[in-house]
Amino acid sequence: MPKKLLIWLVIAFAAFYLISQPENAANAVGGAFSAVGDAFGSVITFLTALFN
């Protein structure tokens, strides 16, 4: 039960943030995707160096 409540609180907060500050929300999502892309690129670079 507490896990479900936490999930709903996170969803409610995300919806509130999206509605009240859409530009900042878009920047946050863009930053998160950028971080994931950078991490993926770092893993690829590591694996390339490891096998060469």
C-alpha positions in Angstrom: 0.0 0.0 0.0 2.7 2.6 0.8 4.4 1.9 -2.5 1.2 2.6 -4.4 0.7 5.8 -2.4 4.2 6.9 -3.2 3.7 6.2 -6.9 0.5 8.3 -6.9 2.2 11.2 -5.1 5.1 11.2 -7.6 2.5 11.2 -10.5 0.6 14.0 -8.9 3.7 16.1 -8.3 4.9 15.5 -11.9 1.5 16.6 -13.2 1.4 19.7 -11.0 5.0 20.6 -12.1 4.1 20.1 -15.8 1.0 22.3 -15.5 2.5 25.0 -13.4 5.9 25.3 -15.0 5.8 23.6 -18.5 9.1 25.2 -19.7 11.1 24.1 -16.7 9.5 20.6 -16.9 10.6 20.4 -20.6 14.1 21.5 -19.7 14.2 18.8 -16.9 13.1 16.1 -19.2 15.6 17.2 -21.9 18.4 17.2 -19.3 17.5 13.7 -18.2 17.5 12.4 -21.8 20.9 14.2 -22.3 22.3 12.5 -19.2 21.1 9.1 -20.4 22.6 9.7 -23.8 25.9 10.8 -22.3 26.1 7.7 -20.1 25.3 5.5 -23.1 28.1 7.1 -25.1 30.5 6.6 -22.2 29.7 2.9 -22.0 30.2 2.5 -25.7 33.5 4.3 -25.5 34.6 2.1 -22.6 33.6 -1.1 -24.4 35.4 0.1 -27.6 38.6 0.7 -25.7 38.3 -2.5 -23.8 38.0 -4.7 -27.0 40.6 -2.8 -29.0 
